[in-house]
Amino acid sequence: MKYVVEVHAPVVESPQNLARKLVEGFNVRGEIARDLIQLIPGTVTKPLSQQEASIISTMLSGIGLQVSTRQVKAQSLASGATPRSHNALRGKILASSLLPVLLALAATLGVIVFTVRPALKTHLLESARNPAILFASVAERVIGSNSINSWAALGELDAVLEDTRESFQGQNIGFMVLTHMNAIPLAGWYAQDGAWPDFPNALRTATEVQSQRVVSGSDQLETDNPASHTVEIDGQRLEVTTEAVEVNGQIIGAVVVGIHHQSLTEGSRSVVTNILLVGVVSILLAILLNLFLTRTISGNRLS
């Protein structure tokens, strides 16, 4: 059996107040609420199932209207109804449900682009700078009052580099080099087995540029705020940063460190993936929560 919902006179409140109550109390879009209120008093639905009629009746009685349901035989759409207007109403309801979710998702992704990725890059640079600071401190202690070219000092520093290579590589560090104040490399490693003579040309250039910047203090750089330089080797991007080596307050060399962008890419991808998953779930929930309302109001002619 089918039922229609009827609203009886008198209607005490203004149409504007009633529409506002529908919007606030039942999350009905404003223009949909206004269209519905314009139908009262009188029959406001085509024949519906008992459950559907009960929901519409509850909504209308919830805003203070005198409502009743009446059993009728199933019938075609009332005069003046068209499938086109039906579809337009359905689209409005779906849009009112999905648009806020989509806007929130787009805004969140925008935040990632402008804030999260730069923050991840800052963290990446800190991850590279910490080993540079550590080895620079070791170099300053080992060199002491000797020359940075001392064979004994260089031998000890080279041994330290080899001992820490595996640990640093586990932190995505791609290379580490100790340079003289004139940017000449003195000790270092690259990848698994590469020594300085095996460094790719792009990496040599980046090392020399970074070393010269720190040693000369160009671009108003300070030893506690070294510049970074991005270099691509064999399809892999590395962020290069530098730490000065000082003895008795004088810069005598630099430690240049490169860290793979892999962690930055993975971090960004992880954040984006998680947000997209949450967004998709929110969209699906919005669709499910509004399907019934769409079916009862826009899928059936409000007459």
C-alpha positions in Angstrom: 0.0 0.0 0.0 1.0 3.6 -0.6 0.7 6.7 1.6 0.7 10.4 1.1 1.7 13.1 3.6 -0.7 16.0 4.2 -0.1 19.3 6.1 -3.2 20.8 7.6 -4.1 24.5 8.2 -3.6 26.7 10.0 0.0 27.3 9.4 1.0 29.7 12.1 4.6 30.5 11.3 6.0 32.2 8.3 7.4 30.1 5.4 10.8 31.6 6.1 10.9 30.4 9.7 9.6 26.9 8.7 12.2 26.6 6.0 14.9 27.6 8.4 13.8 24.9 10.9 14.0 22.3 8.2 17.5 23.4 7.3 18.8 23.5 10.9 16.9 20.6 12.3 17.1 18.1 9.4 20.0 19.3 7.3 17.8 20.0 4.3 19.3 22.4 1.8 17.8 25.9 1.9 16.2 26.0 -1.5 14.9 22.4 -1.1 13.3 23.4 2.2 11.7 26.5 0.6 10.3 24.5 -2.3 8.8 22.0 0.2 7.3 24.7 2.4 5.6 26.3 -0.6 3.5 23.2 -1.0 1.7 23.6 2.3 -1.0 23.3 3.3 -2.1 20.4 1.4 -0.7 17.1 0.1 3.0 17.4 -0.2 4.1 14.0 -1.6 3.1 11.5 -4.2 2.2 8.0 -3.0 5.1 6.6 -0.9 5.9 3.6 1.1 4.8 3.7 4.7 8.3 4.1 5.9 9.1 6.9 3.5 5.8 8.7 4.4 6.6 8.3 8.1 10.0 10.0 7.7 8.6 13.0 5.8 5.8 13.2 8.3 8.3 13.2 11.2 10.3 16.0 9.6 7.3 18.2 9.0 5.7 17.6 12.4 9.1 18.3 13.9 9.0 21.9 12.8 5.5 22.4 14.3 3.2 21.6 11.5 -0.1 19.6 11.7 0.7 16.5 9.7 -1.1 13.3 8.8 -0.6 10.4 6.5 -3.3 8.9 4.3 -3.4 5.6 2.6 -4.0 5.7 -1.2 -3.6 3.6 -4.2 -0.3 3.9 -6.2 -0.7 6.5 -9.0 1.4 8.2 -11.6 3.1 11.5 -11.0 0.8 14.4 -10.4 0.1 16.9 -13.1 2.9 19.2 -14.0 5.6 16.8 -12.8 8.4 16.0 -15.3 11.4 13.7 -15.1 13.6 16.7 -15.8 12.5 18.5 -12.7 12.8 15.3 -10.8 16.5 14.9 -11.8 17.2 18.6 -11.1 15.9 18.2 -7.5 17.9 15.0 -7.1 21.0 16.8 -8.3 20.5 19.6 -5.8 20.2 17.3 -2.9 23.3 15.3 -3.8 25.2 18.5 -4.4 24.3 19.8 -1.0 25.6 16.6 0.6 28.8 16.2 -1.4 30.0 19.7 -2.0 31.1 20.4 1.6 33.0 17.2 1.7 34.7 17.8 -1.7 35.6 21.4 -0.6 37.1 20.2 2.6 39.1 17.5 0.8 40.4 20.0 -1.7 41.4 22.5 1.1 43.2 19.7 2.9 45.2 18.7 -0.1 46.0 22.4 -0.7 47.4 22.6 2.9 49.6 19.6 2.1 51.0 21.3 -1.0 51.8 24.6 0.8 52.7 23.4 4.3 53.3 19.7 4.8 55.7 19.1 1.9 57.9 22.2 2.9 57.8 20.9 6.5 58.9 17.5 5.3 61.8 19.0 3.3 62.9 20.9 6.4 62.9 17.7 8.3 64.8 16.1 5.5 67.5 18.8 5.7 67.8 18.4 9.4 68.2 14.6 9.0 71.2 15.4 6.7 72.6 18.2 8.8 72.8 16.1 12.0 75.4 13.7 10.6 77.2 16.7 9.1 77.4 18.4 12.5 78.4 15.2 14.2 81.3 14.5 11.8 82.4 18.1 11.8 82.7 17.9 15.6 84.7 14.7 15.3 87.0 16.4 12.6 87.6 19.4 14.8 88.6 17.2 17.7 90.8 14.9 15.6 92.6 17.8 13.8 93.0 19.9 16.9 96.0 22.3 16.4 97.3 20.2 13.5 96.9 20.9 9.8 93.7 19.6 8.2 96.2 18.0 5.7 97.8 15.9 8.4 98.1 12.3 7.2 97.5 11.0 10.8 94.4 13.1 11.1 93.1 12.2 7.7 93.7 8.5 8.3 91.7 8.6 11.5 88.9 10.6 10.0 88.7 8.2 7.0 88.4 5.3 9.4 85.6 7.1 11.2 83.8 7.6 7.9 84.1 4.0 7.0 82.9 2.9 10.5 79.8 5.1 10.3 79.0 4.5 6.6 76.5 1.7 7.1 74.7 3.5 9.9 74.4 6.7 7.9 73.3 4.9 4.8 70.5 3.4 6.9 69.3 6.9 7.4 69.1 7.6 3.6 72.4 9.4 3.6 73.9 9.1 0.0 77.3 10.5 0.5 79.6 12.3 3.0 82.8 14.3 2.2 85.3 16.2 4.2 86.8 19.1 2.2 89.6 21.6 2.6 88.8 25.3 2.9 89.6 25.6 -0.8 86.9 22.9 -1.5 89.4 20.2 -2.3 88.0 16.8 -1.0 90.1 15.1 1.6 88.1 12.0 2.6 84.6 10.7 1.9 82.4 8.0 0.5 79.5 7.7 -2.0 76.9 5.0 -2.2 78.1 1.5 -1.3 81.7 1.4 -2.5 82.4 4.7 -4.3 85.3 6.8 -3.1 85.8 10.4 -4.1 87.4 9.6 -7.5 84.3 7.7 -8.4 81.9 10.5 -7.6 79.6 11.5 -10.5 80.5 15.0 -12.0 77.2 16.5 -10.8 77.9 15.4 -7.2 81.5 16.8 -7.4 80.1 20.1 -8.5 77.5 20.2 -5.8 80.1 19.3 -3.2 82.5 22.0 -4.3 79.7 24.7 -4.5 78.4 23.9 -1.0 81.9 23.7 0.5 82.9 27.1 -1.0 79.7 28.7 0.2 80.2 27.7 3.8 83.9 28.4 3.9 83.6 31.8 2.2 80.4 32.8 3.9 78.8 33.9 0.6 75.1 34.6 0.3 75.3 35.7 3.9 75.3 32.1 4.9 76.3 31.2 8.5 77.6 27.9 9.7 74.4 27.3 11.7 72.2 27.9 8.7 73.8 26.3 5.6 72.2 26.4 2.2 71.0 23.3 0.5 71.4 22.1 -3.1 69.4 19.5 -4.9 71.2 17.3 -7.3 70.0 14.3 -9.4 72.2 11.3 -9.9 71.0 8.3 -12.0 67.4 9.3 -11.6 67.7 9.7 -7.8 67.5 13.2 -6.2 69.7 14.1 -3.3 69.5 17.2 -1.1 73.0 18.4 -0.3 73.8 20.4 2.9 77.0 21.5 4.6 78.6 22.1 8.0 81.8 24.1 8.6 84.8 22.6 10.4 86.3 25.2 12.7 89.5 25.1 14.8 90.3 28.0 17.1 87.4 30.0 15.6 88.7 29.7 12.1 87.0 27.8 9.3 89.5 25.3 7.9 87.1 23.1 5.9 83.6 21.7 5.6 81.6 18.5 5.8 79.3 18.0 2.9 76.4 15.5 3.2 73.8 14.4 0.7 70.5 12.7 1.7 68.1 10.9 -0.7 64.7 12.5 -1.5 63.1 9.1 -1.1 62.0 9.8 2.5 60.5 13.1 1.4 58.6 11.5 -1.4 57.4 8.6 0.8 56.4 11.0 3.5 54.4 13.2 1.1 52.8 10.1 -0.5 51.8 8.7 2.8 50.1 11.9 4.0 48.3 12.3 0.7 47.2 8.7 0.6 45.8 8.8 4.1 43.9 12.0 3.5 42.5 10.7 0.2 41.3 7.6 2.0 39.6 9.6 4.7 38.1 11.8 2.0 36.8 8.9 0.0 35.2 7.4 3.1 33.6 10.7 3.9 32.2 11.0 0.5 30.8 7.5 0.6 29.2 8.2 4.0 27.7 11.4 2.7 26.2 9.5 -0.3 24.8 6.7 1.9 23.3 9.1 4.5 21.5 11.1 1.9 20.4 8.4 -0.5 17.2 7.9 1.4 16.4 11.5 1.6 17.2 11.8 -2.1 14.9 9.0 -2.9 12.0 10.2 -0.8 12.2 13.9 -1.8 13.8 14.1 -5.2 13.1 10.6 -6.5 9.4 11.1 -5.7 7.3 14.1 -6.9 6.6 16.6 -4.1 3.1 17.6 -5.0 
